[in-house]
Amino acid sequence: MRPVITLTGAWLLAAPVCAQLSEHVGVYLEVLPPALRVTVTSARVDFGQQRANAGRVVLDPATGEISRKAAGRHQVGQVQVTGRAGTAYAIDVATSPFLHSSRARIGYGLRWAQSMDCTGSGYEAIVSPRMVTGLLGQSGCSSLRFGGAIALDSAAEGRYEGNLQVRIVTL
């Protein structure tokens, strides 16, 4: 840098001059295919029709069986996760402890199970009430089933509903 000399009155000042340079910075991005694909194969957990004093009713997600019912079909909810073998993931489930009707509510406890493949067998109960982490096995597919337990001691007549939120993310 060369100093520039400026005369001001009787003073002599030296100030550096900076040259402005411009450069370009490249911005690059590679978009990879999705690590996980989630397929909802059954978006409904259904306890069928129950009697008001049935007591505790359990819809077992590992077997798909229900402990008792008066009539109607019962059904577990099911989600399949697919991707590359060895992909790490986390599943977070949020639910309300109650099912609601227009007049009342009944207690609901989530039960869920996981199979390390998607053949429809080999489900194991998940003991964590909300979250689990895992790896996709050699098949690149994992299946989750959702059921639960309800308390029907002196339940009021009506149709009861609730929601289950399932969030699956790649780790």
Backbone as a printed PyTorch tensor [residue, N CA C, xyz], in Angstrom:
tensor([[[  0.8460,  -1.1640,   0.0000],
         [  0.0000,   0.0000,   0.0000],
         [  0.8940,   1.2300,   0.0000]],

        [[  0.4220,   2.2020,  -0.7220],
         [  1.1560,   3.4760,  -0.7640],
         [  0.4300,   4.4910,   0.0810]],

        [[  1.1670,   5.2050,   0.9250],
         [  0.5030,   6.2680,   1.6800],
         [  0.1960,   7.4460,   0.7630]],

        [[ -0.8710,   8.0840,   1.0620],
         [ -1.2510,   9.2930,   0.3220],
         [ -0.9340,  10.4690,   1.2260]],

        [[ -0.2600,  11.4440,   0.7130],
         [  0.1430,  12.6020,   1.5170],
         [ -0.7920,  13.7470,   1.2000]],

        [[ -1.3300,  14.3150,   2.2610],
         [ -2.2490,  15.4270,   2.1100],
         [ -1.7280,  16.5920,   2.9260]],

        [[ -1.6840,  17.7780,   2.3180],
         [ -1.2580,  18.9670,   3.0440],
         [ -2.4840,  19.7030,   3.5260]],

        [[ -2.5430,  19.8940,   4.8180],
         [ -3.6330,  20.6520,   5.3870],
         [ -3.0150,  21.6680,   6.3090]],

        [[ -3.0880,  22.8700,   5.9130],
         [ -2.4550,  23.9110,   6.7140],
         [ -0.9740,  23.6250,   6.7870]],

        [[ -0.4810,  23.5730,   8.0030],
         [  0.9390,  23.3490,   8.1820],
         [  1.2170,  21.9130,   8.6030]],

        [[  0.1840,  21.0600,   8.6080],
         [  0.3610,  19.6780,   9.0470],
         [  0.5570,  18.7600,   7.8620]],

        [[  1.2980,  17.7280,   8.0530],
         [  1.5140,  16.7260,   7.0350],
         [  0.9260,  15.4240,   7.5810]],

        [[ -0.0560,  14.8210,   6.8860],
         [ -0.7160,  13.5910,   7.3350],
         [ -0.4680,  12.4840,   6.3280]],

        [[ -0.2970,  11.2810,   6.8120],
         [ -0.1660,  10.1240,   5.9360],
         [ -1.3160,   9.1750,   6.2630]],

        [[ -2.0920,   8.7390,   5.2740],
         [ -3.2150,   7.8150,   5.4630],
         [ -3.1190,   6.7030,   4.4390]],

        [[ -3.2670,   5.4450,   4.8460],
         [ -3.1650,   4.3460,   3.8940],
         [ -4.4000,   4.2900,   2.9910]],

        [[ -4.2170,   3.8470,   1.7940],
         [ -5.3180,   3.6520,   0.8470],
         [ -5.4890,   2.1510,   0.6790]],

        [[ -6.7110,   1.6590,   0.8170],
         [ -6.9940,   0.2280,   0.6760],
         [ -7.6640,  -0.0190,  -0.6620]],

        [[ -7.1380,  -0.9340,  -1.3930],
         [ -7.7490,  -1.2920,  -2.6750],
         [ -8.8390,  -2.3170,  -2.3970]],

        [[-10.0000,  -2.1530,  -2.9930],
         [-11.0820,  -3.1140,  -2.8220],
         [-10.9540,  -4.1930,  -3.8700]],

        [[-10.9550,  -5.4140,  -3.3810],
         [-10.9010,  -6.5630,  -4.2650],
         [-12.2230,  -7.3040,  -4.1560]],

        [[-12.6730,  -7.8840,  -5.1970],
         [-13.8870,  -8.6950,  -5.1160],
         [-13.5470, -10.1160,  -5.5480]],

        [[-14.1380, -11.0470,  -4.8760],
         [-13.9520, -12.4600,  -5.1690],
         [-15.3190, -13.1090,  -5.2460]],

        [[-15.3900, -14.2540,  -5.8800],
         [-16.6260, -15.0230,  -5.9590],
         [-16.4750, -16.2680,  -5.1080]],

        [[-17.5160, -16.5870,  -4.3940],
         [-17.5430, -17.8060,  -3.5930],
         [-18.6080, -18.7010,  -4.1960]],

        [[-18.2390, -19.9070,  -4.5330],
         [-19.2010, -20.8480,  -5.1040],
         [-20.0810, -21.4440,  -4.0180]],

        [[-21.3330, -21.6680,  -4.3290],
         [-22.2780, -22.3060,  -3.4120],
         [-22.7580, -23.5780,  -4.0870]],

        [[-22.6190, -24.6970,  -3.3990],
         [-22.9570, -25.9860,  -3.9780],
         [-23.8630, -26.7530,  -3.0320]],

        [[-24.6540, -27.6390,  -3.5810],
         [-25.5740, -28.4470,  -2.7960],
         [-25.8070, -29.7460,  -3.5380]],

        [[-25.7990, -30.8260,  -2.8090],
         [-26.1750, -32.1120,  -3.3800],
         [-27.3780, -32.6060,  -2.5940]],

        [[-28.4830, -32.8570,  -3.2500],
         [-29.6870, -33.3420,  -2.5950],
         [-29.7010, -34.8580,  -2.6950]],

        [[-29.7400, -35.5020,  -1.5450],
         [-29.7600, -36.9560,  -1.4870],
         [-31.1950, -37.4560,  -1.4760]],

        [[-31.4100, -38.6870,  -1.8580],
         [-32.7730, -39.2280,  -1.7760],
         [-33.1990, -39.3060,  -0.3120]],

        [[-34.4820, -39.3310,  -0.0500],
         [-34.9380, -39.4010,   1.3410],
         [-34.3470, -40.6280,   2.0360]],

        [[-33.9090, -40.4380,   3.2700],
         [-33.3220, -41.5500,   4.0190],
         [-34.4020, -42.5240,   4.4810]],

        [[-35.5820, -42.0030,   4.7770],
         [-36.6870, -42.8410,   5.2410],
         [-37.9500, -42.5230,   4.4590]],

        [[-38.7350, -43.5390,   4.2510],
         [-40.0760, -43.3680,   3.6990],
         [-41.0460, -43.9470,   4.7190]],

        [[-42.1100, -43.2250,   4.9840],
         [-43.0940, -43.6590,   5.9680],
         [-44.4100, -43.9020,   5.2510]],

        [[-44.9740, -45.0900,   5.4720],
         [-46.2490, -45.4650,   4.8640],
         [-47.2120, -45.8310,   5.9780]],

        [[-48.3450, -45.1730,   6.0140],
         [-49.3780, -45.5090,   6.9960],
         [-50.2440, -46.5940,   6.3640]],

        [[-50.1660, -47.7930,   6.9130],
         [-50.9550, -48.8980,   6.3530],
         [-52.3000, -49.0500,   7.0490]],

        [[-52.4290, -48.5020,   8.2420],
         [-53.7080, -48.4680,   8.9520],
         [-53.7210, -47.2260,   9.8260]],

        [[-54.5340, -46.2520,   9.4670],
         [-54.5540, -44.9660,  10.1620],
         [-55.6000, -44.9270,  11.2710]],

        [[-55.9980, -46.0840,  11.7590],
         [-57.0830, -46.1100,  12.7320],
         [-56.8320, -47.1660,  13.8010]],

        [[-56.9530, -46.7710,  15.0550],
         [-56.9620, -47.7070,  16.1750],
         [-58.4280, -47.8060,  16.6000]],

        [[-58.9950, -49.0010,  16.5160],
         [-60.4330, -49.1690,  16.7550],
         [-60.6640, -50.2970,  17.7540]],

        [[-61.3160, -49.9930,  18.8660],
         [-61.6330, -50.9860,  19.8890],
         [-62.9630, -51.6880,  19.6280]],

        [[-63.6140, -51.4060,  18.5190],
         [-64.8990, -52.0260,  18.2150],
         [-65.9960, -51.4950,  19.1290]],

        [[-67.0410, -52.2790,  19.3250],
         [-68.1420, -51.9020,  20.2100],
         [-67.9570, -52.6090,  21.5440]],

        [[-68.0550, -51.8450,  22.6090],
         [-67.8280, -52.3670,  23.9540],
         [-69.0270, -52.0800,  24.8480]],

        [[-69.1940, -52.8870,  25.8800],
         [-70.2450, -52.6600,  26.8750],
         [-69.7470, -51.6440,  27.9150]],

        [[-70.6750, -50.8910,  28.4900],
         [-70.3410, -49.8210,  29.4330],
         [-69.5660, -50.3150,  30.6460]],

        [[-69.8110, -51.5160,  31.1100],
         [-69.1330, -52.0390,  32.3040],
         [-68.1470, -53.1460,  31.9500]],

        [[-67.4940, -53.0420,  30.8200],
         [-66.5620, -54.0870,  30.3700],
         [-65.2660, -54.0970,  31.1670]],

        [[-65.0260, -53.0660,  31.9630],
         [-63.7790, -53.0100,  32.7240],
         [-62.6220, -52.5700,  31.8410]],

        [[-61.4870, -53.1790,  32.0310],
         [-60.2930, -52.8220,  31.2520],
         [-60.2530, -53.6720,  29.9900]],

        [[-60.1060, -53.0130,  28.8450],
         [-60.0240, -53.6960,  27.5540],
         [-58.6680, -53.3620,  26.9420]],

        [[-57.9470, -54.3910,  26.4880],
         [-56.6130, -54.2130,  25.9320],
         [-56.6060, -54.6390,  24.4690]],

        [[-56.1540, -53.7330,  23.6170],
         [-55.9220, -54.0230,  22.1960],
         [-54.4120, -54.1820,  22.0510]],

        [[-53.9630, -55.4300,  21.9130],
         [-52.5390, -55.7580,  21.9090],
         [-51.9360, -55.5180,  20.5330]],

        [[-51.0120, -54.5560,  20.3940],
         [-50.4370, -54.2800,  19.0810],
         [-49.4810, -55.3760,  18.5930]],

        [[-48.9150, -56.1620,  19.5040],
         [-47.9930, -57.2250,  19.0990],
         [-48.7330, -58.3650,  18.4000]],

        [[-49.9310, -58.6880,  18.8810],
         [-50.6890, -59.8020,  18.3010],
         [-51.8570, -59.3430,  17.4280]],

        [[-52.3270, -58.1060,  17.6450],
         [-53.5120, -57.6270,  16.9340],
         [-54.8130, -58.0760,  17.5780]],

        [[-54.7240, -58.7760,  18.6990],
         [-55.9040, -59.3000,  19.3950],
         [-56.4230, -58.3140,  20.4290]],

        [[-57.7150, -58.4580,  20.7440],
         [-58.3460, -57.6090,  21.7580],
         [-58.8350, -58.5030,  22.8860]],

        [[-58.7810, -58.0180,  24.1310],
         [-59.1330, -58.8450,  25.2820],
         [-60.6250, -59.1430,  25.3560]],

        [[-61.4580, -58.2320,  24.8930],
         [-62.9140, -58.4770,  24.8620],
         [-63.5830, -57.4170,  24.0020]],

        [[-64.7640, -57.7460,  23.5050],
         [-65.5940, -56.7720,  22.7970],
         [-66.9970, -57.3370,  22.6760]],

        [[-67.9680, -56.4510,  22.5330],
         [-69.3550, -56.8630,  22.3830],
         [-69.6570, -57.1850,  20.9180]],

        [[-69.1520, -56.3450,  20.0130],
         [-69.4130, -56.5410,  18.5810],
         [-68.4860, -55.6370,  17.7770]],

        [[-68.5940, -55.7350,  16.4660],
         [-67.8260, -54.8590,  15.5820],
         [-66.4050, -55.3540,  15.3730]],

        [[-65.7310, -54.7080,  14.4600],
         [-64.3420, -55.0600,  14.1510],
         [-63.3970, -54.2170,  14.9830]],

        [[-62.3170, -54.8120,  15.3850],
         [-61.2560, -54.0720,  16.0570],
         [-60.0680, -53.9910,  15.1030]],

        [[-59.2090, -53.0030,  15.3390],
         [-58.1010, -52.7870,  14.4050],
         [-56.9690, -52.0420,  15.0880]],

        [[-55.7430, -52.4730,  14.8480],
         [-54.5700, -51.7440,  15.3300],
         [-54.1390, -50.7620,  14.2470]],

        [[-53.5310, -49.6530,  14.6580],
         [-52.9290, -48.7210,  13.7130],
         [-51.5640, -49.2590,  13.3080]],

        [[-51.1470, -48.9800,  12.0780],
         [-49.8590, -49.5090,  11.6300],
         [-49.1510, -48.5290,  10.7080]],

        [[-47.8220, -48.4020,  10.9170],
         [-46.9610, -47.5460,  10.1170],
         [-45.7300, -48.3630,   9.7180]],

        [[-45.3330, -48.2680,   8.4460],
         [-44.1160, -48.9200,   7.9780],
         [-43.0660, -47.8690,   7.6530]],

        [[-41.8320, -48.1500,   8.0550],
         [-40.6970, -47.2640,   7.7940],
         [-39.7270, -48.0380,   6.9100]],

        [[-39.3880, -47.4730,   5.7530],
         [-38.4540, -48.1340,   4.8410],
         [-37.3170, -47.1920,   4.4730]],

        [[-36.2030, -47.7830,   4.1080],
         [-35.0160, -47.0200,   3.7220],
         [-33.8410, -47.9610,   3.5860]],

        [[-32.6530, -47.3940,   3.5670],
         [-31.4410, -48.2040,   3.4680],
         [-31.1870, -48.9470,   4.7730]],

        [[-30.7590, -50.1960,   4.6640],
         [-30.4170, -50.9790,   5.8490],
         [-29.3810, -50.2080,   6.6630]],

        [[-29.5590, -50.2070,   7.9820],
         [-28.6250, -49.5200,   8.8680],
         [-28.9540, -48.0640,   9.1250]],

        [[-30.0030, -47.5260,   8.5020],
         [-30.3830, -46.1280,   8.7330],
         [-30.9230, -45.9770,  10.1570]],

        [[-30.3850, -45.0280,  10.9020],
         [-30.8270, -44.7630,  12.2750],
         [-32.0310, -43.8240,  12.2450]],

        [[-32.9810, -44.0660,  13.1490],
         [-34.1860, -43.2380,  13.2100],
         [-34.6710, -43.1240,  14.6500]],

        [[-35.5540, -42.1650,  14.8700],
         [-36.2200, -41.9920,  16.1630],
         [-37.7030, -41.8390,  15.9010]],

        [[-38.4980, -42.4220,  16.7900],
         [-39.9540, -42.3330,  16.6930],
         [-40.4550, -41.7360,  17.9930]],

        [[-41.2300, -40.6850,  17.8640],
         [-41.8090, -39.9960,  19.0140],
         [-43.3260, -40.0600,  18.8630]],

        [[-44.0070, -40.5520,  19.8870],
         [-45.4570, -40.6860,  19.8460],
         [-46.0670, -39.8380,  20.9510]],

        [[-47.0240, -39.0060,  20.5880],
         [-47.7380, -38.1800,  21.5650],
         [-49.2140, -38.5510,  21.5140]],

        [[-49.7980, -38.7260,  22.6630],
         [-51.2140, -39.0680,  22.7440],
         [-51.8170, -38.4750,  24.0080]],

        [[-53.1110, -38.3590,  23.9950],
         [-53.8280, -37.8900,  25.1740],
         [-54.1350, -39.0920,  26.0670]],

        [[-54.1790, -38.9220,  27.3830],
         [-54.5180, -40.0380,  28.2650],
         [-56.0220, -40.3370,  28.3020]],

        [[-56.7890, -39.6320,  27.4620],
         [-58.2340, -39.8340,  27.4490],
         [-58.7750, -39.8890,  26.0200]],

        [[-59.8730, -40.6250,  25.8660],
         [-60.6910, -40.5740,  24.6530],
         [-61.9420, -39.7930,  25.0440]],

        [[-62.4290, -38.9560,  24.1500],
         [-63.5410, -38.0610,  24.4790],
         [-64.7730, -38.3540,  23.6370]],

        [[-65.9450, -38.1720,  24.2530],
         [-67.2150, -38.1560,  23.5340],
         [-67.8150, -36.7750,  23.7610]],

        [[-68.9980, -36.5590,  23.2580],
         [-69.6300, -35.2470,  23.4600],
         [-70.0290, -35.0370,  24.9180]],

        [[-70.1390, -36.1330,  25.6920],
         [-70.6060, -36.0160,  27.0730],
         [-69.6040, -36.4400,  28.1350]],

        [[-68.5930, -37.2220,  27.7560],
         [-67.7260, -37.7890,  28.7900],
         [-66.3490, -38.1120,  28.2070]],

        [[-65.5280, -38.7060,  29.0550],
         [-64.2240, -39.1760,  28.6090],
         [-63.9000, -40.4800,  29.3310]],

        [[-63.0160, -41.2750,  28.7020],
         [-62.5560, -42.5110,  29.3200],
         [-61.0290, -42.5510,  29.2380]],

        [[-60.4230, -43.2610,  30.1580],
         [-58.9640, -43.3600,  30.1920],
         [-58.4250, -44.2000,  29.0450]],

        [[-57.2920, -43.7540,  28.4830],
         [-56.6360, -44.4670,  27.3860],
         [-55.1380, -44.5200,  27.6560]],

        [[-54.5790, -45.6990,  27.5500],
         [-53.1330, -45.8660,  27.6990],
         [-52.5660, -46.4680,  26.4280]],

        [[-51.5900, -45.8000,  25.8440],
         [-50.9730, -46.2550,  24.6010],
         [-50.1890, -47.5320,  24.8230]],

        [[-50.3110, -48.4510,  23.8710],
         [-49.4520, -49.6280,  23.7740],
         [-48.9930, -49.6920,  22.3310]],

        [[-47.7080, -49.9560,  22.1430],
         [-47.2130, -50.0720,  20.7810],
         [-46.1620, -51.1490,  20.6890]],

        [[-45.9360, -51.6330,  19.4540],
         [-45.0040, -52.7340,  19.2190],
         [-44.2680, -52.4870,  17.9130]],

        [[-43.1120, -53.1500,  17.7750],
         [-42.2830, -52.9460,  16.5900],
         [-41.7980, -54.2900,  16.0700]],

        [[-41.7280, -54.3890,  14.7380],
         [-41.1310, -55.5350,  14.0670],
         [-39.9720, -55.0130,  13.2330]],

        [[-38.8650, -55.7230,  13.2260],
         [-37.6920, -55.2710,  12.4870],
         [-37.7800, -55.5730,  10.9940]],

        [[-38.9130, -56.0800,  10.5450],
         [-39.1570, -56.2210,   9.1120],
         [-40.6320, -55.9260,   8.8660]],

        [[-41.0750, -56.0570,   7.6590],
         [-42.4650, -55.7150,   7.3320],
         [-43.2440, -56.9380,   6.8560]],

        [[-42.9050, -58.1090,   7.3980],
         [-43.5900, -59.3360,   6.9930],
         [-44.8870, -59.5500,   7.7550]],

        [[-45.1170, -58.7760,   8.8180],
         [-46.3440, -58.9300,   9.5950],
         [-46.1880, -59.8710,  10.7750]],

        [[-44.9670, -60.2350,  11.1050],
         [-44.7470, -61.1200,  12.2500],
         [-43.5770, -60.6110,  13.0780]],

        [[-43.4080, -61.2390,  14.2410],
         [-42.2720, -60.9060,  15.0880],
         [-42.3610, -59.5570,  15.7730]],

        [[-43.5560, -59.1210,  16.1320],
         [-43.6960, -57.8340,  16.8330],
         [-43.3180, -57.9860,  18.2970]],

        [[-42.5720, -56.9970,  18.7910],
         [-42.2030, -56.9530,  20.1980],
         [-42.7370, -55.6630,  20.8040]],

        [[-43.2860, -55.7850,  22.0080],
         [-43.8390, -54.6190,  22.6880],
         [-42.7340, -53.6060,  22.9740]],

        [[-43.0590, -52.3380,  22.8380],
         [-42.1520, -51.2400,  23.1730],
         [-42.5790, -50.7310,  24.5400]],

        [[-41.6580, -50.7190,  25.4730],
         [-42.0070, -50.3320,  26.8370],
         [-41.9510, -48.8310,  27.0630]],

        [[-41.2370, -48.1100,  26.2060],
         [-41.1640, -46.6560,  26.3350],
         [-42.5310, -46.0710,  25.9920]],

        [[-43.0680, -45.2380,  26.8470],
         [-44.3970, -44.6940,  26.5530],
         [-44.4240, -43.6710,  25.4200]],

        [[-43.2630, -43.0750,  25.0800],
         [-43.2920, -42.0060,  24.0820],
         [-42.2720, -42.1290,  22.9620]],

        [[-41.0500, -42.5360,  23.2460],
         [-40.0090, -42.4270,  22.2290],
         [-39.1260, -43.6630,  22.1860]],

        [[-38.6730, -43.9850,  20.9730],
         [-37.7480, -45.1010,  20.7870],
         [-36.8270, -44.7650,  19.6150]],

        [[-35.5950, -45.2500,  19.6770],
         [-34.6670, -45.0980,  18.5580],
         [-34.3320, -46.4850,  18.0390]],

        [[-33.8970, -46.5400,  16.7960],
         [-33.5610, -47.8350,  16.2290],
         [-32.8060, -47.7080,  14.9260]],

        [[-32.4810, -48.8710,  14.3670],
         [-31.8120, -48.9660,  13.0780],
         [-32.6540, -49.8600,  12.1820]],

        [[-32.7450, -49.4890,  10.9120],
         [-33.4070, -50.3800,   9.9720],
         [-32.5270, -51.6050,   9.7890]],

        [[-33.1320, -52.7760,   9.8500],
         [-32.3840, -54.0220,   9.7050],
         [-32.0160, -54.3040,   8.2630]],

        [[-31.6010, -55.5420,   8.0170],
         [-31.1550, -55.9380,   6.6800],
         [-32.2400, -55.8090,   5.6290]],

        [[-33.4980, -55.9480,   6.0210],
         [-34.6000, -55.8350,   5.0520],
         [-34.8520, -54.3860,   4.6450]],

        [[-34.3350, -53.4240,   5.4210],
         [-34.5720, -52.0070,   5.1300],
         [-35.9990, -51.5930,   5.4290]],

        [[-36.6810, -52.3680,   6.2660],
         [-38.0800, -52.0810,   6.5840],
         [-38.3440, -52.3970,   8.0500]],

        [[-39.0970, -51.5420,   8.7030],
         [-39.5220, -51.7460,  10.0750],
         [-41.0050, -51.3990,  10.1480]],

        [[-41.7330, -52.1160,  10.9690],
         [-43.1670, -51.8890,  11.0790],
         [-43.5290, -51.6000,  12.5220]],

        [[-44.4150, -50.6440,  12.7320],
         [-44.9010, -50.2680,  14.0600],
         [-46.4020, -50.4620,  14.1090]],

        [[-46.8790, -51.0010,  15.2020],
         [-48.3230, -51.1370,  15.4210],
         [-48.7020, -50.4080,  16.7050]],

        [[-49.9040, -49.8420,  16.6950],
         [-50.4040, -49.0800,  17.8310],
         [-51.7380, -49.6470,  18.2920]],

        [[-51.8680, -49.8340,  19.5770],
         [-53.1040, -50.2910,  20.2030],
         [-53.2700, -49.5180,  21.4920]],

        [[-53.6660, -50.2160,  22.5520],
         [-53.7740, -49.5340,  23.8310],
         [-54.6880, -50.2470,  24.7920]],

        [[-54.9190, -49.5890,  25.9020],
         [-55.8190, -50.0960,  26.9300],
         [-56.7970, -48.9910,  27.2740]],

        [[-58.0580, -49.3710,  27.4440],
         [-59.0910, -48.4010,  27.8280],
         [-59.7640, -48.8820,  29.1090]],

        [[-60.2650, -47.9360,  29.8800],
         [-60.9490, -48.2340,  31.1360],
         [-62.4290, -47.9490,  30.9640]],

        [[-63.2410, -49.0060,  31.0020],
         [-64.6750, -48.8520,  30.7440],
         [-65.5380, -49.0930,  31.9710]],

        [[-65.0460, -48.7840,  33.1440],
         [-65.8530, -48.9250,  34.3440],
         [-66.9020, -47.8230,  34.3570]],

        [[-68.1590, -48.1920,  34.2450],
         [-69.2890, -47.2490,  34.2500],
         [-69.1500, -46.1650,  33.1810]],

        [[-68.6740, -46.5230,  32.0040],
         [-68.5200, -45.5470,  30.9150],
         [-69.8900, -45.1160,  30.4020]],

        [[-70.0150, -43.8380,  30.1010],
         [-71.2580, -43.3240,  29.5350],
         [-71.3850, -43.7880,  28.0810]],

        [[-72.6040, -43.9840,  27.6610],
         [-72.8900, -44.3980,  26.2820],
         [-72.4130, -43.3220,  25.3040]],

        [[-71.9010, -43.7350,  24.1550],
         [-71.4830, -42.7800,  23.1390],
         [-70.2890, -43.2580,  22.3420]],

        [[-69.9060, -42.4630,  21.3780],
         [-68.7430, -42.7440,  20.5350],
         [-67.5750, -41.9010,  21.0430]],

        [[-66.4600, -42.5320,  21.3090],
         [-65.2850, -41.8710,  21.8740],
         [-64.1760, -41.8030,  20.8410]],

        [[-63.4380, -40.6870,  20.8670],
         [-62.3620, -40.4870,  19.9030],
         [-61.1740, -39.8140,  20.5750]],

        [[-60.0140, -39.9790,  19.9500],
         [-58.7890, -39.3370,  20.3960],
         [-57.8080, -39.3080,  19.2360]],

        [[-56.6390, -38.7600,  19.4670],
         [-55.6120, -38.6810,  18.4270],
         [-54.2890, -39.2110,  18.9310]],

        [[-53.5390, -39.7400,  17.9960],
         [-52.1810, -40.2150,  18.2320],
         [-51.3150, -39.5060,  17.2140]],

        [[-50.2910, -38.8400,  17.6320],
         [-49.3630, -38.1800,  16.7000],
         [-48.0540, -38.9610,  16.6920]],

        [[-47.6600, -39.4070,  15.5150],
         [-46.4480, -40.1870,  15.3590],
         [-45.4680, -39.3820,  14.5080]],

        [[-44.2820, -39.1350,  15.0510],
         [-43.2520, -38.3880,  14.3220],
         [-42.0270, -39.2810,  14.1770]],

        [[-41.5690, -39.4260,  12.9320],
         [-40.4190, -40.2810,  12.6570],
         [-39.3570, -39.4310,  11.9710]],

        [[-38.1390, -39.4480,  12.5090],
         [-37.0460, -38.6660,  11.9490],
         [-35.7940, -39.5180,  11.7950]],

        [[-34.9730, -39.1710,  10.8230],
         [-33.6900, -39.8140,  10.6160],
         [-32.6800, -39.2230,  11.5880]],

        [[-31.8500, -40.0540,  12.1460],
         [-30.8220, -39.5670,  13.0670],
         [-29.4970, -39.4390,  12.3330]]])
